[in-house]
Amino acid sequence: MNVGSLVWNVFHRILRFGTIVEREVDDRGWAHFKVDWHEDHSYESARAWDARFREQSEGRLWRTDELYPVKASHLAAVIKNR
């Protein structure tokens, strides 16, 4: 996965799609990514509710094993043929 890759993630059954905008590699060789999430209102609402109970950090970086690449053409075909 690289900057510009379309990815997905699931948070408490909320399916999220985003584009990688930054990639960092830590001293152990693990890649971490900053993601620009698309139409992410459900997740943002859930996080706002959750923030009332615990401290939240903004601008979270995502580990490689938390993101899954997907092709926009594949998503378009799935939606078109549903």
C-alpha positions in Angstrom: 0.0 0.0 0.0 1.2 3.4 -0.9 0.1 7.1 -0.8 -3.0 7.3 -3.1 -4.1 3.7 -2.4 -7.8 3.2 -1.7 -8.3 1.1 1.5 -11.1 -0.1 3.8 -11.4 -0.8 7.5 -14.2 -1.9 9.8 -14.8 -0.2 13.2 -17.6 -1.8 15.3 -19.4 -3.0 12.1 -19.0 0.4 10.4 -17.4 -0.2 6.9 -15.1 2.7 6.1 -13.3 3.6 2.9 -10.4 6.0 2.6 -7.3 7.1 0.7 -3.8 6.9 2.1 -2.3 10.3 2.2 0.9 9.6 4.2 3.2 6.6 4.8 5.7 6.3 7.7 8.0 3.4 8.6 8.9 3.0 12.2 12.3 1.8 13.5 11.1 -1.8 13.5 10.2 -1.7 9.8 6.4 -1.5 10.3 4.5 0.8 8.0 1.9 3.2 9.4 -0.5 5.3 7.3 -2.5 8.5 7.6 -5.8 8.0 5.9 -8.3 10.5 4.5 -11.6 8.7 5.2 -14.5 9.3 2.8 -18.1 9.9 3.9 -17.1 8.9 7.4 -20.0 10.4 9.4 -21.1 7.2 11.2 -17.5 6.6 12.4 -17.1 10.3 13.5 -20.4 10.1 15.4 -19.3 6.9 17.2 -16.0 8.4 18.1 -17.5 11.6 19.4 -19.8 9.5 21.7 -16.8 7.4 22.8 -14.7 10.5 23.5 -17.0 11.4 26.4 -15.6 8.4 28.3 -11.9 8.3 27.3 -9.2 10.4 25.9 -9.0 10.3 22.1 -6.0 11.2 19.9 -6.5 13.1 16.6 -4.7 12.2 13.4 -4.3 8.6 14.2 -1.9 6.6 12.1 -3.1 3.1 11.0 -0.9 0.0 11.0 -0.6 -2.1 7.9 -2.6 -4.9 9.4 -5.5 -2.6 10.1 -6.0 -1.5 6.5 -7.0 -3.5 3.4 -6.5 -2.3 -0.2 -9.4 -2.3 -2.6 -9.8 -1.2 -6.2 -12.4 1.5 -7.0 -13.3 -0.4 -10.2 -14.2 -3.5 -8.1 -16.4 -1.5 -5.8 -18.2 0.1 -8.7 -18.8 -3.3 -10.3 -20.2 -4.7 -7.0 -22.6 -1.8 -6.6 -23.7 -1.8 -10.2 -24.4 -5.6 -10.1 -26.1 -5.8 -6.8 
